[in-house]
Amino acid sequence: MTFTVAIDGPAAAGKGTLSKAVARHFGFAHLDTGLLYRAVGAKVIAGADPVSAAMALDPVDLEDDSLRTPQVAQAASKIAVDPKVRAALEDFQRSFARRSGGAVLDGRDIGTVICPDADVKLFVTASPERRAERRFKELQERGLETSLDQVLADVKARDARDGGRVTAPMVAADDAVLIDTSDLTAAEAIAVAVKAVSAARKPDAP
Ligand code: DC
């Protein structure tokens, strides 16, 4: 059985939490596609050429904890505007989406470009201020030095770049279910997402 759930949206909207929860609930595999771009961004910071780095990407590269810093996030957003980088990462994402047993992929262009035929599409969003607050708290808990103003500026810069690029801009697919998590708890947002996925599953699915 293949069943693909596409979850898109801006940085820190809650895509990661929702994707993991949906994957756990239905027993699907999960791919955070932002990690692919972050891994390329990290290699570029270290001096690599973006397209070569994308073509040579290894799944073990995604397991590095240092990918979750604001610097790597900005580098990822910058290399992600390059159509050649994006093309180099397509096959990996599409084969993950088709794996047997169901898959959840989260990113920016999953429902529009990578898996336009996904069984369910969710577009998860929240106000920039709410997203910045959440990301700031998360970074503080991890002991990373930053300020709320800096995080908000980073969130807005990434929104503008990810949403304004020519190739595969971040945009909700026409058939996506919109979830605004600004005033929802994680549990409430998860309930909405699980309901949307349940509604799309065939009655005889396991
Ligand atoms: O989801 P994230 O914050 O880890 O993503 C980091 C950057 O990677 C994001 O700002 C833009 C890029 N990205 C993308 O262009 N397409 C995706 N499917 C996922 C991420």
Residues whose N, C-alpha, C, O or C-beta is under 5 A from the ligand:
A	BS01	DC	A11 T33 G34 L35 Y37 A73 A76 S77 A80 D106 G107 R108 D109 R158 D162
